[in-house]
Amino acid sequence: MTKEQFTDQVLDSEQILYKIAMSMLRNEADAEDAMQTAVLKAYEKLATLKHEEYFRTWLIRILINVCRSQLRQQKLSSDFKEEPAASPQEAVEVRAAVESLPLKIRQVVILYYSQQFTTKEIAEILRIPKGTVLSRLDKGRKLLKIELDSDN
């Protein structure tokens, strides 16, 4: 992969990288730092990428690891950016409900619903079995239903 191809791929992935970093770090400056660190690490380790068609998945995996490292170091909680719900109140309720999910479940829910990755892609990104992705999605749906139903 050439420098130009790398740059194009990074620019094409910039929005999703930002959303993922923000969903995990809850702070714009931290999210931007994580993105920069992930891109730098990806560039330094570019020779380890075996299949260029998986560049985006590979870069997202690096970003998630960087974010996790920052969370460990700073003990931050995560956040969720979503499309607006039917009303501002519903958007706040959904956001709060997603924020209340455990990190492992929240990541899968965000990648599936907000970023629209397939379960197979999520399994590759998080390096977990597809069945684990499916069970976390199921658990997340159940927890969200309980949380959102209790608010009404």
C-alpha positions as CSV (number, residue, x, y, z in Angstrom):
1,M,0.0,0.0,0.0
2,T,1.4,3.4,-1.0
3,K,1.4,6.5,1.2
4,E,-1.3,8.0,-1.0
5,Q,-3.5,4.9,-0.7
6,F,-2.9,4.9,3.1
7,T,-3.9,8.5,3.3
8,D,-7.0,8.0,1.1
9,Q,-8.1,5.0,3.2
10,V,-7.6,7.0,6.5
11,L,-9.6,10.0,5.1
12,D,-12.4,7.6,4.0
13,S,-12.5,6.2,7.5
14,E,-12.2,9.4,9.4
15,Q,-15.9,9.9,10.3
16,I,-16.3,6.4,11.6
17,L,-13.1,6.6,13.6
18,Y,-14.3,9.8,15.2
19,K,-17.6,8.3,16.1
20,I,-16.1,5.2,17.6
21,A,-13.5,7.2,19.6
22,M,-16.2,9.6,20.9
23,S,-18.4,6.7,21.8
24,M,-15.7,5.3,24.0
25,L,-13.9,8.3,25.4
26,R,-16.7,11.0,25.8
27,N,-14.2,13.8,25.2
28,E,-13.5,15.4,21.8
29,A,-9.8,16.1,22.6
30,D,-9.3,12.6,23.8
31,A,-11.1,11.1,20.8
32,E,-8.9,13.2,18.4
33,D,-5.8,12.1,20.3
34,A,-6.8,8.5,20.0
35,M,-7.5,8.8,16.3
36,Q,-4.1,10.4,15.7
37,T,-2.4,7.7,17.8
38,A,-4.2,5.0,15.9
39,V,-3.3,6.4,12.5
40,L,0.3,6.7,13.5
41,K,0.4,3.1,14.9
42,A,-1.3,1.9,11.7
43,Y,1.3,3.7,9.5
44,E,4.2,2.3,11.6
45,K,2.7,-1.2,11.4
46,L,1.5,-1.1,7.8
47,A,3.8,-3.9,6.8
48,T,1.9,-6.2,9.1
49,L,-1.4,-5.7,7.2
50,K,-1.8,-9.0,5.3
51,H,-4.9,-8.1,3.2
52,E,-5.4,-4.5,2.1
53,E,-9.2,-5.1,1.7
54,Y,-9.3,-5.3,5.5
55,F,-7.6,-2.0,6.1
56,R,-10.6,-0.3,7.6
57,T,-11.4,-3.2,10.0
58,W,-7.7,-3.3,11.0
59,L,-7.5,0.5,11.6
60,I,-10.7,0.3,13.7
61,R,-9.2,-2.5,15.7
62,I,-6.1,-0.4,16.4
63,L,-8.3,2.6,17.4
64,I,-10.4,0.5,19.8
65,N,-7.2,-0.8,21.4
66,V,-5.9,2.8,21.8
67,C,-9.2,3.9,23.3
68,R,-9.2,1.0,25.7
69,S,-5.7,1.9,26.7
70,Q,-6.7,5.5,27.3
71,L,-9.7,4.4,29.3
72,R,-7.5,2.2,31.5
73,Q,-5.1,5.1,32.1
74,Q,-7.7,7.8,32.7
75,K,-10.5,5.6,34.0
76,L,-13.0,7.3,31.8
77,S,-16.5,6.1,31.1
78,S,-17.8,6.0,27.6
79,D,-20.3,7.8,25.5
80,F,-22.7,7.2,22.6
81,K,-23.4,9.5,19.7
82,E,-26.5,8.6,17.8
83,E,-28.9,9.9,15.2
84,P,-31.7,11.9,16.8
85,A,-34.7,10.0,18.0
86,A,-38.3,11.0,17.4
87,S,-38.0,13.7,20.1
88,P,-35.2,15.3,22.0
89,Q,-36.4,13.6,25.2
90,E,-36.3,10.2,23.6
91,A,-32.8,10.9,22.3
92,V,-31.7,11.7,25.8
93,E,-33.3,8.5,27.2
94,V,-31.8,6.3,24.5
95,R,-28.4,7.8,25.0
96,A,-28.5,7.4,28.8
97,A,-29.7,3.8,28.4
98,V,-26.8,3.0,26.0
99,E,-24.4,4.7,28.4
100,S,-25.6,2.5,31.2
101,L,-24.6,-0.7,29.3
102,P,-21.4,-2.6,30.2
103,L,-18.5,-1.6,27.9
104,K,-18.3,-4.9,26.1
105,I,-22.0,-4.9,25.3
106,R,-22.1,-1.1,24.5
107,Q,-19.3,-1.5,22.0
108,V,-21.2,-4.2,20.1
109,V,-24.5,-2.2,20.2
110,I,-22.7,1.0,18.9
111,L,-20.9,-0.8,16.1
112,Y,-24.1,-2.6,15.0
113,Y,-26.7,0.1,15.3
114,S,-24.8,3.3,15.0
115,Q,-22.1,2.3,12.7
116,Q,-24.1,-0.4,10.9
117,F,-21.4,-3.1,10.8
118,T,-22.5,-6.6,10.3
119,T,-22.1,-9.2,13.1
120,K,-19.3,-10.8,11.1
121,E,-17.4,-7.4,10.8
122,I,-17.9,-6.7,14.5
123,A,-16.5,-10.2,15.3
124,E,-13.4,-9.3,13.2
125,I,-13.0,-5.9,14.6
126,L,-13.3,-7.0,18.3
127,R,-11.6,-10.4,17.6
128,I,-14.4,-12.3,19.2
129,P,-16.5,-15.2,17.9
130,K,-19.6,-14.2,15.9
131,G,-21.7,-16.1,18.5
132,T,-20.4,-13.8,21.2
133,V,-21.3,-10.7,19.1
134,L,-24.8,-12.1,18.7
135,S,-25.2,-12.9,22.4
136,R,-23.9,-9.4,23.4
137,L,-26.4,-7.8,20.9
138,D,-29.2,-9.9,22.5
139,K,-28.1,-9.0,26.0
140,G,-27.9,-5.3,25.0
141,R,-31.4,-5.3,23.5
142,K,-32.8,-6.9,26.6
143,L,-31.0,-4.5,28.9
144,L,-32.0,-1.5,26.8
145,K,-35.7,-2.7,26.8
146,I,-35.7,-3.0,30.6
147,E,-34.0,0.4,31.0
148,L,-36.3,2.2,28.5
149,D,-39.5,0.5,29.7
150,S,-38.7,1.4,33.4
151,D,-38.4,5.1,32.4
152,N,-42.0,5.2,31.1
